[in-house]
Amino acid sequence: MTINVVRGDPSAEELAAVVTVLLSATVTADPARDRPQTSAWAAPHRVLRTAHAYGRVGWRASSFPR
């Protein structure tokens, strides 16, 4: 990364402050990126089973998507 001063004569402290702000804006603490990605096959909702349909036409209702 290169920073060019177009106008003025900033002091070393001012340049350090600008660099600190720019670097802190690029480095974010995102805990979601730190976690490993799980596949869809290992999703917890796949373990849960749906209730069976009961009654005379339960076999037909069991094939409908929910």
N, C-alpha and C positions, 0 to 999 in steps of 0.2 A: 504494500500500500504506500502510495506516495502522496504527501500533502504539500501543496504549493501555496505560499502566501502571496496573494496578488497585490494587496495594498497594505500599507501600514508596516509597523516594525514591532511585532509581538515579542514579549519577553519569553524567556525559557519556561517560566511558570505557566504562562498563558498557552503556549504550545503544548505543554504537558497536560493541561486541563482538557484541551481540545482532543488530543490523542486518547486520553482516558475515556472521554465521553464516546468517541467513535468506536473504540474497542469494546466498551461495555454494551453498546448497541448491537454489535455483531455477535457477541457471545451471550447466548441466553441459556438459562438453566431450565431446560424442558425435561421433566422427569419421564414424560411419555416416550421420548426418544431413547432414554437409557434402558427401558425395559425391552427384553427380547420379544419379537413378534411371535404370536402363537398362530398356528394354522387354523383354518376353519374346521378341520376334522377334530381338533382338540377343544373346541368351544364348549363351555359348560352347558349351554342350552341343548346340545345334542344328546346329553346324558339323560335329560328329563324326558319322560314319556307322556304323551297326551292321553286323556281318558278315552276309553272305548265308547262308541255309540251303542245305546241299548234300544231295544224295542223291535217291532216287526221289520222296520227298514234300516236297522242298524248297520247292516252290511253295506248298504248304499251310502249312508252318511259317513262311513269310515273312510271312504275313498276321496271325499271332498277335501280340497286344501283348506287349511285354517289360517 
